[in-house]
Amino acid sequence: MVSGHVDTGAPLPDCMFGKLVASTRIMAATNLLKQLEFSALDMALHHQYDPYSTTETIFDVKDQVAERYLWSEAMSADAFGRFEEATTPEEWQAVGRDCRDSLLAMLGSAHPLDAFKRFRRRPPNMDALLRSYGLD
């Protein structure tokens, strides 16, 4: 039982529970759209590089935050998908060792995308990000 009536103790009806779950998906989709909007705006405003601009150095970090945040969220959801695909404790341990050896140990010495491909055995896929937002 997720919740119940404060006075009677009656459980939350299934239809209300379904609406509660659906509302979390709506907000997740809204949050994803907001991040995509930030990324699109940054790309539209800063698509040309002017090496002599003084504002370029001031806002350099901020301009990249939206894209990096969304990209890292997509890659982490996709990497976690490999753990979700494992079905036994032995497989989870093997995936954990592979994550340690092929992904975590390589960060800093290899390009992050190469380390990710070594762990996931393929390029990143955005389906996991959409699934994490309940948009599959």
DOLOGU-81023 format. One line per 3 residues: number of its first residue (from 1); their letters; for each residue x, y, z of N, C-alpha, C, O, CB. Coordinates in nm, 3 decimals. Glycine has a CB too. Example, Ala and Ser with C-alpha at 12.3 -4.5 7.8 and 13.67 -1.06 7.14 Angstrom:
<recs>
1> AS> 1.319 -0.569 0.780 1.230 -0.450 0.780 1.320 -0.330 0.780 1.424 -0.332 0.846 1.131 -0.447 0.905 ~ 1.285 -0.225 0.708 1.367 -0.106 0.714 1.290 0.003 0.787 1.341 0.114 0.804 1.408 -0.060 0.572 $
</recs>
This chain:
<recs>
1> MVS> 0.085 -0.118 0.000 0.000 0.000 0.000 0.090 0.124 0.000 0.177 0.138 0.085 -0.097 0.000 0.123 ~ 0.067 0.212 -0.096 0.144 0.335 -0.107 0.096 0.436 -0.006 0.176 0.500 0.063 0.136 0.393 -0.247 ~ -0.035 0.451 0.004 -0.092 0.551 0.093 -0.233 0.509 0.128 -0.290 0.419 0.065 -0.090 0.693 0.029 $
4> GHV> -0.287 0.573 0.227 -0.423 0.543 0.266 -0.493 0.667 0.318 -0.431 0.769 0.345 -0.426 0.434 0.371 ~ -0.624 0.656 0.331 -0.704 0.766 0.381 -0.666 0.792 0.526 -0.649 0.698 0.604 -0.856 0.736 0.368 ~ -0.653 0.917 0.562 -0.606 0.953 0.695 -0.701 0.906 0.806 -0.656 0.870 0.914 -0.586 1.102 0.705 $
7> DTG> -0.832 0.907 0.779 -0.928 0.869 0.883 -0.967 0.722 0.876 -0.971 0.654 0.978 -1.053 0.955 0.871 ~ -0.996 0.673 0.755 -1.047 0.536 0.741 -0.938 0.433 0.718 -0.958 0.314 0.744 -1.145 0.530 0.628 ~ -0.822 0.477 0.670 -0.715 0.383 0.639 -0.735 0.309 0.509 -0.657 0.220 0.476 -0.702 0.285 0.750 $
10> APL> -0.839 0.345 0.433 -0.865 0.280 0.304 -0.747 0.306 0.210 -0.695 0.418 0.205 -0.998 0.332 0.241 ~ -0.705 0.204 0.136 -0.589 0.222 0.047 -0.621 0.317 -0.069 -0.737 0.338 -0.105 -0.544 0.086 -0.009 ~ -0.516 0.372 -0.125 -0.528 0.460 -0.240 -0.581 0.379 -0.358 -0.524 0.276 -0.393 -0.390 0.526 -0.275 $
13> PDC> -0.691 0.424 -0.421 -0.747 0.348 -0.535 -0.647 0.337 -0.649 -0.564 0.426 -0.670 -0.877 0.415 -0.585 ~ -0.655 0.226 -0.723 -0.562 0.202 -0.835 -0.566 0.313 -0.938 -0.462 0.351 -0.993 -0.595 0.071 -0.902 ~ -0.686 0.368 -0.966 -0.696 0.473 -1.067 -0.620 0.598 -1.022 -0.558 0.665 -1.104 -0.843 0.508 -1.096 $
16> MFG> -0.625 0.630 -0.893 -0.551 0.747 -0.843 -0.401 0.720 -0.845 -0.322 0.809 -0.873 -0.597 0.783 -0.700 ~ -0.363 0.595 -0.814 -0.221 0.560 -0.819 -0.167 0.573 -0.961 -0.057 0.624 -0.982 -0.199 0.416 -0.767 ~ -0.246 0.528 -1.059 -0.207 0.541 -1.199 -0.189 0.686 -1.240 -0.096 0.720 -1.313 -0.309 0.475 -1.290 $
19> KLV> -0.279 0.772 -1.193 -0.268 0.915 -1.223 -0.144 0.975 -1.158 -0.079 1.062 -1.216 -0.393 0.990 -1.176 ~ -0.111 0.930 -1.039 0.008 0.978 -0.969 0.135 0.941 -1.047 0.224 1.024 -1.063 0.014 0.921 -0.826 ~ 0.142 0.818 -1.094 0.257 0.774 -1.173 0.265 0.852 -1.303 0.373 0.894 -1.344 0.248 0.622 -1.201 $
22> AST> 0.150 0.871 -1.369 0.148 0.945 -1.496 0.193 1.089 -1.476 0.259 1.146 -1.563 0.007 0.943 -1.557 ~ 0.159 1.149 -1.364 0.199 1.288 -1.340 0.350 1.301 -1.327 0.406 1.404 -1.364 0.130 1.343 -1.213 ~ 0.418 1.200 -1.275 0.564 1.208 -1.266 0.626 1.201 -1.404 0.729 1.263 -1.429 0.618 1.095 -1.177 $
25> RIM> 0.564 1.126 -1.494 0.616 1.118 -1.631 0.598 1.250 -1.703 0.685 1.291 -1.781 0.545 1.006 -1.708 ~ 0.487 1.317 -1.679 0.464 1.447 -1.744 0.571 1.546 -1.699 0.626 1.618 -1.782 0.323 1.501 -1.711 ~ 0.599 1.551 -1.571 0.700 1.645 -1.523 0.839 1.606 -1.573 0.921 1.694 -1.600 0.699 1.651 -1.369 $
28> AAT> 0.866 1.477 -1.585 0.996 1.434 -1.638 1.012 1.481 -1.781 1.118 1.530 -1.820 1.011 1.281 -1.629 ~ 0.907 1.466 -1.861 0.912 1.512 -1.999 0.929 1.663 -2.006 1.002 1.714 -2.091 0.787 1.469 -2.076 ~ 0.862 1.734 -1.918 0.874 1.880 -1.913 1.017 1.921 -1.879 1.071 2.013 -1.939 0.776 1.940 -1.812 $
31> NLL> 1.077 1.853 -1.783 1.216 1.883 -1.746 1.312 1.854 -1.861 1.406 1.930 -1.885 1.257 1.802 -1.622 ~ 1.289 1.745 -1.933 1.374 1.713 -2.048 1.360 1.820 -2.156 1.459 1.863 -2.215 1.337 1.574 -2.106 ~ 1.237 1.863 -2.182 1.216 1.969 -2.282 1.284 2.098 -2.241 1.336 2.171 -2.326 1.067 1.993 -2.303 $
34> KQL> 1.284 2.127 -2.112 1.351 2.249 -2.064 1.502 2.241 -2.091 1.562 2.339 -2.135 1.325 2.269 -1.912 ~ 1.563 2.126 -2.064 1.706 2.109 -2.091 1.735 2.119 -2.241 1.835 2.178 -2.281 1.754 1.974 -2.037 ~ 1.647 2.061 -2.323 1.665 2.071 -2.468 1.651 2.216 -2.515 1.721 2.259 -2.607 1.563 1.982 -2.540 $
37> EFS> 1.560 2.289 -2.453 1.543 2.431 -2.487 1.669 2.509 -2.453 1.715 2.591 -2.534 1.421 2.490 -2.414 ~ 1.726 2.486 -2.335 1.851 2.553 -2.297 1.962 2.521 -2.398 2.036 2.610 -2.439 1.894 2.510 -2.155 ~ 1.971 2.396 -2.436 2.075 2.354 -2.531 2.056 2.421 -2.666 2.152 2.470 -2.726 2.076 2.202 -2.546 $
40> ALD> 1.933 2.422 -2.715 1.905 2.483 -2.845 1.932 2.633 -2.842 1.986 2.688 -2.938 1.760 2.457 -2.887 ~ 1.896 2.699 -2.733 1.921 2.842 -2.721 2.071 2.871 -2.719 2.118 2.962 -2.787 1.855 2.898 -2.594 ~ 2.146 2.793 -2.643 2.291 2.812 -2.639 2.353 2.793 -2.777 2.441 2.870 -2.817 2.355 2.714 -2.540 $
43> MAL> 2.308 2.692 -2.849 2.364 2.669 -2.982 2.326 2.782 -3.078 2.408 2.822 -3.161 2.315 2.535 -3.038 ~ 2.204 2.833 -3.066 2.162 2.942 -3.155 2.239 3.070 -3.125 2.278 3.143 -3.217 2.012 2.967 -3.140 ~ 2.262 3.099 -2.998 2.330 3.223 -2.961 2.480 3.217 -2.982 2.543 3.320 -3.007 2.301 3.255 -2.817 $
46> HHQ> 2.538 3.099 -2.971 2.684 3.090 -2.970 2.739 3.000 -3.080 2.842 2.935 -3.062 2.731 3.039 -2.836 ~ 2.671 2.995 -3.193 2.716 2.905 -3.299 2.837 2.959 -3.374 2.902 2.884 -3.448 2.604 2.880 -3.397 ~ 2.868 3.086 -3.358 2.987 3.142 -3.422 3.090 3.174 -3.315 3.057 3.229 -3.210 2.952 3.269 -3.505 $
49> YDP> 3.214 3.140 -3.341 3.322 3.164 -3.245 3.399 3.288 -3.285 3.447 3.299 -3.398 3.417 3.041 -3.237 ~ 3.409 3.382 -3.193 3.488 3.503 -3.214 3.602 3.502 -3.114 3.579 3.529 -2.996 3.399 3.634 -3.199 ~ 3.724 3.470 -3.157 3.836 3.459 -3.062 3.873 3.591 -2.996 3.944 3.592 -2.896 3.956 3.404 -3.133 $
52> YST> 3.825 3.703 -3.050 3.861 3.833 -2.994 3.751 3.891 -2.906 3.762 4.004 -2.858 3.893 3.930 -3.105 ~ 3.646 3.815 -2.885 3.535 3.862 -2.803 3.570 3.849 -2.655 3.622 3.745 -2.612 3.406 3.785 -2.835 ~ 3.542 3.952 -2.578 3.569 3.945 -2.433 3.462 3.864 -2.362 3.490 3.803 -2.259 3.577 4.085 -2.373 $
55> TET> 3.341 3.863 -2.414 3.235 3.786 -2.349 3.255 3.637 -2.366 3.201 3.557 -2.289 3.099 3.827 -2.403 ~ 3.333 3.598 -2.466 3.355 3.455 -2.491 3.420 3.388 -2.370 3.381 3.276 -2.334 3.443 3.436 -2.615 ~ 3.516 3.453 -2.309 3.583 3.392 -2.194 3.497 3.401 -2.069 3.504 3.312 -1.983 3.717 3.460 -2.169 $
58> IFD> 3.417 3.505 -2.057 3.333 3.521 -1.938 3.226 3.413 -1.931 3.201 3.356 -1.825 3.269 3.660 -1.936 ~ 3.163 3.386 -2.045 3.049 3.295 -2.046 3.083 3.157 -2.102 2.993 3.077 -2.127 2.938 3.355 -2.126 ~ 3.210 3.129 -2.122 3.251 3.003 -2.184 3.197 2.882 -2.109 3.144 2.789 -2.172 3.402 2.996 -2.190 $
61> VKD> 3.209 2.880 -1.979 3.165 2.764 -1.901 3.013 2.753 -1.901 2.960 2.644 -1.921 3.216 2.774 -1.757 ~ 2.944 2.863 -1.880 2.799 2.860 -1.873 2.736 2.812 -2.003 2.636 2.740 -2.002 2.745 2.997 -1.839 ~ 2.795 2.851 -2.115 2.739 2.814 -2.245 2.741 2.664 -2.269 2.659 2.613 -2.346 2.815 2.884 -2.355 $
64> QVA> 2.830 2.594 -2.205 2.844 2.451 -2.230 2.771 2.365 -2.127 2.763 2.244 -2.143 2.989 2.414 -2.232 ~ 2.718 2.426 -2.023 2.661 2.349 -1.914 2.538 2.270 -1.958 2.528 2.151 -1.927 2.624 2.440 -1.799 ~ 2.446 2.333 -2.030 2.322 2.265 -2.067 2.349 2.142 -2.152 2.293 2.035 -2.128 2.229 2.361 -2.141 $
67> ERY> 2.435 2.158 -2.254 2.463 2.044 -2.341 2.535 1.933 -2.265 2.503 1.816 -2.282 2.547 2.088 -2.460 ~ 2.631 1.969 -2.183 2.707 1.867 -2.109 2.619 1.796 -2.008 2.632 1.675 -1.989 2.826 1.931 -2.037 ~ 2.530 1.870 -1.943 2.441 1.808 -1.845 2.353 1.704 -1.913 2.342 1.591 -1.865 2.354 1.915 -1.775 $
70> LWS> 2.291 1.742 -2.023 2.201 1.651 -2.092 2.277 1.531 -2.151 2.229 1.418 -2.146 2.127 1.725 -2.203 ~ 2.395 1.557 -2.206 2.475 1.449 -2.264 2.520 1.352 -2.155 2.515 1.230 -2.175 2.598 1.506 -2.338 ~ 2.564 1.403 -2.041 2.608 1.313 -1.933 2.490 1.234 -1.878 2.506 1.118 -1.839 2.675 1.393 -1.821 $
73> EAM> 2.373 1.295 -1.873 2.255 1.223 -1.827 2.219 1.110 -1.924 2.182 1.001 -1.881 2.136 1.320 -1.811 ~ 2.231 1.137 -2.053 2.201 1.035 -2.154 2.301 0.919 -2.144 2.262 0.803 -2.151 2.204 1.095 -2.296 ~ 2.429 0.952 -2.129 2.530 0.846 -2.122 2.517 0.765 -1.994 2.538 0.643 -1.995 2.670 0.906 -2.132 $
76> SAD> 2.485 0.830 -1.882 2.471 0.755 -1.757 2.349 0.663 -1.762 2.355 0.551 -1.712 2.461 0.850 -1.637 ~ 2.239 0.710 -1.822 2.121 0.624 -1.835 2.152 0.504 -1.924 2.109 0.392 -1.896 2.002 0.704 -1.892 ~ 2.227 0.528 -2.031 2.263 0.419 -2.122 2.359 0.321 -2.055 2.345 0.200 -2.072 2.325 0.475 -2.251 $
79> AFG> 2.456 0.372 -1.981 2.549 0.284 -1.910 2.475 0.200 -1.806 2.503 0.081 -1.790 2.662 0.366 -1.843 ~ 2.382 0.262 -1.734 2.304 0.189 -1.634 2.222 0.079 -1.700 2.192 -0.023 -1.637 2.213 0.285 -1.558 ~ 2.184 0.100 -1.826 2.109 -0.002 -1.898 2.181 -0.135 -1.904 2.117 -0.241 -1.908 2.079 0.045 -2.036 $
82> RFE> 2.312 -0.131 -1.907 2.388 -0.257 -1.910 2.368 -0.334 -1.780 2.360 -0.457 -1.781 2.539 -0.231 -1.934 ~ 2.359 -0.263 -1.668 2.331 -0.329 -1.541 2.188 -0.385 -1.539 2.164 -0.492 -1.485 2.352 -0.232 -1.423 ~ 2.095 -0.310 -1.599 1.956 -0.357 -1.603 1.942 -0.483 -1.688 1.855 -0.565 -1.662 1.865 -0.247 -1.659 $
85> EAT> 2.027 -0.499 -1.787 2.021 -0.617 -1.874 2.071 -0.743 -1.804 2.035 -0.854 -1.843 2.102 -0.593 -2.001 ~ 2.152 -0.728 -1.701 2.201 -0.843 -1.625 2.086 -0.898 -1.540 2.009 -0.821 -1.482 2.324 -0.804 -1.534 ~ 2.076 -1.029 -1.533 1.962 -1.089 -1.463 2.000 -1.167 -1.337 1.912 -1.200 -1.257 1.889 -1.179 -1.556 $
88> TPE> 2.126 -1.198 -1.318 2.167 -1.276 -1.201 2.275 -1.199 -1.125 2.341 -1.112 -1.181 2.219 -1.416 -1.243 ~ 2.292 -1.231 -0.998 2.398 -1.166 -0.921 2.537 -1.184 -0.984 2.620 -1.094 -0.976 2.400 -1.219 -0.779 ~ 2.561 -1.299 -1.045 2.690 -1.322 -1.109 2.710 -1.228 -1.228 2.819 -1.175 -1.249 2.702 -1.469 -1.155 $
91> EWQ> 2.602 -1.208 -1.306 2.610 -1.115 -1.420 2.631 -0.972 -1.371 2.708 -0.897 -1.431 2.483 -1.124 -1.506 ~ 2.564 -0.934 -1.262 2.582 -0.799 -1.207 2.727 -0.777 -1.165 2.784 -0.671 -1.190 2.487 -0.776 -1.086 ~ 2.785 -0.879 -1.103 2.926 -0.867 -1.062 3.017 -0.854 -1.182 3.111 -0.775 -1.181 2.967 -0.989 -0.978 $
94> AVG> 2.989 -0.932 -1.286 3.071 -0.925 -1.407 3.058 -0.788 -1.474 3.157 -0.732 -1.520 3.031 -1.037 -1.506 ~ 2.937 -0.736 -1.478 2.916 -0.602 -1.537 2.985 -0.497 -1.451 3.044 -0.403 -1.504 2.764 -0.571 -1.550 ~ 2.977 -0.512 -1.319 3.044 -0.418 -1.229 3.195 -0.418 -1.249 3.258 -0.312 -1.252 3.012 -0.451 -1.084 $
97> RDC> 3.254 -0.537 -1.263 3.398 -0.545 -1.289 3.433 -0.483 -1.424 3.532 -0.411 -1.437 3.445 -0.692 -1.286 ~ 3.349 -0.510 -1.524 3.373 -0.453 -1.656 3.359 -0.300 -1.652 3.435 -0.230 -1.718 3.275 -0.512 -1.759 ~ 3.264 -0.250 -1.575 3.247 -0.105 -1.560 3.372 -0.045 -1.496 3.423 0.057 -1.542 3.122 -0.073 -1.473 $
100> RDS> 3.421 -0.110 -1.393 3.542 -0.062 -1.326 3.662 -0.064 -1.420 3.738 0.033 -1.427 3.572 -0.147 -1.203 ~ 3.679 -0.175 -1.493 3.799 -0.193 -1.575 3.795 -0.119 -1.708 3.897 -0.066 -1.752 3.820 -0.339 -1.601 ~ 3.678 -0.114 -1.772 3.673 -0.056 -1.906 3.622 0.087 -1.908 3.646 0.159 -2.005 3.586 -0.139 -1.994 $
103> LLA> 3.553 0.130 -1.804 3.498 0.266 -1.803 3.567 0.353 -1.699 3.633 0.451 -1.734 3.348 0.263 -1.778 ~ 3.553 0.319 -1.574 3.607 0.403 -1.467 3.759 0.411 -1.469 3.815 0.518 -1.448 3.561 0.351 -1.332 ~ 3.825 0.300 -1.493 3.972 0.301 -1.493 4.030 0.378 -1.611 4.144 0.424 -1.605 4.025 0.158 -1.495 $
106> MLG> 3.952 0.394 -1.716 4.002 0.460 -1.837 3.978 0.611 -1.837 4.039 0.683 -1.916 3.937 0.400 -1.958 ~ 3.891 0.659 -1.749 3.861 0.802 -1.747 3.986 0.879 -1.707 4.052 0.847 -1.609 3.745 0.833 -1.651 ~ 4.017 0.980 -1.783 4.137 1.059 -1.759 4.252 1.016 -1.849 4.339 1.097 -1.880 4.179 1.048 -1.616 $
109> SAH> 4.252 0.890 -1.891 4.359 0.844 -1.979 4.308 0.814 -2.120 4.387 0.802 -2.214 4.426 0.720 -1.921 ~ 4.178 0.803 -2.136 4.118 0.780 -2.267 4.003 0.879 -2.285 3.951 0.932 -2.187 4.068 0.631 -2.283 ~ 3.965 0.902 -2.408 3.851 0.990 -2.435 3.727 0.926 -2.372 3.707 0.805 -2.384 3.832 1.012 -2.589 $
112> PLD> 3.642 1.005 -2.305 3.525 0.948 -2.238 3.435 0.866 -2.332 3.379 0.764 -2.291 3.444 1.058 -2.176 ~ 3.421 0.910 -2.456 3.338 0.835 -2.550 3.399 0.699 -2.582 3.327 0.600 -2.596 3.318 0.915 -2.679 ~ 3.531 0.694 -2.593 3.598 0.565 -2.617 3.581 0.472 -2.498 3.557 0.352 -2.515 3.748 0.587 -2.646 $
115> AFK> 3.593 0.526 -2.377 3.574 0.445 -2.256 3.430 0.394 -2.249 3.406 0.278 -2.213 3.608 0.526 -2.129 ~ 3.335 0.480 -2.284 3.195 0.438 -2.283 3.172 0.325 -2.383 3.109 0.225 -2.350 3.102 0.557 -2.315 ~ 3.224 0.342 -2.504 3.207 0.238 -2.607 3.270 0.107 -2.564 3.218 0.000 -2.595 3.268 0.284 -2.740 $
118> RFR> 3.382 0.114 -2.494 3.448 -0.007 -2.445 3.359 -0.078 -2.344 3.352 -0.201 -2.342 3.586 0.028 -2.382 ~ 3.290 -0.001 -2.259 3.203 -0.062 -2.158 3.073 -0.112 -2.219 3.031 -0.225 -2.193 3.173 0.039 -2.048 ~ 3.009 -0.029 -2.299 2.876 -0.063 -2.353 2.885 -0.148 -2.479 2.786 -0.207 -2.521 2.798 0.064 -2.382 $
121> RRP> 3.005 -0.152 -2.539 3.031 -0.229 -2.661 2.952 -0.178 -2.781 2.918 -0.253 -2.873 2.999 -0.376 -2.638 ~ 2.922 -0.048 -2.777 2.853 0.020 -2.886 2.851 0.170 -2.855 2.881 0.210 -2.743 2.707 -0.035 -2.905 ~ 2.817 0.253 -2.953 2.806 0.397 -2.925 2.686 0.426 -2.835 2.597 0.342 -2.823 2.793 0.478 -3.057 $
124> PNM> 2.681 0.542 -2.772 2.566 0.577 -2.687 2.435 0.577 -2.766 2.432 0.605 -2.886 2.588 0.714 -2.622 ~ 2.328 0.545 -2.695 2.195 0.540 -2.754 2.103 0.625 -2.667 2.104 0.613 -2.545 2.143 0.393 -2.765 ~ 2.023 0.710 -2.728 1.935 0.800 -2.653 1.809 0.732 -2.600 1.737 0.792 -2.521 1.896 0.915 -2.740 $
127> DAL> 1.782 0.609 -2.641 1.662 0.539 -2.596 1.659 0.525 -2.444 1.552 0.535 -2.383 1.653 0.402 -2.661 ~ 1.773 0.501 -2.383 1.778 0.484 -2.237 1.741 0.613 -2.166 1.674 0.610 -2.063 1.918 0.439 -2.193 ~ 1.783 0.727 -2.220 1.745 0.856 -2.160 1.595 0.875 -2.167 1.532 0.913 -2.068 1.817 0.972 -2.232 $
130> LRS> 1.537 0.848 -2.282 1.392 0.863 -2.296 1.319 0.767 -2.203 1.217 0.803 -2.144 1.349 0.838 -2.442 ~ 1.369 0.645 -2.190 1.309 0.547 -2.100 1.317 0.594 -1.955 1.223 0.573 -1.877 1.378 0.411 -2.115 ~ 1.429 0.658 -1.917 1.443 0.705 -1.779 1.344 0.817 -1.748 1.309 0.839 -1.632 1.586 0.754 -1.754 $
133> YGL> 1.299 0.888 -1.851 1.198 0.992 -1.834 1.057 0.937 -1.853 0.960 1.013 -1.847 1.223 1.105 -1.933 ~ 1.044 0.807 -1.877 0.913 0.747 -1.898 0.855 0.780 -2.034 0.733 0.780 -2.050 0.819 0.791 -1.791 ~ 0.941 0.809 -2.131 0.895 0.850 -2.264 0.918 0.743 -2.370 0.926 0.774 -2.488 0.964 0.977 -2.305 $
136> D> 0.930 0.618 -2.328 0.955 0.511 -2.425 0.828 0.463 -2.491 0.832 0.373 -2.575 1.024 0.394 -2.358 $
</recs>
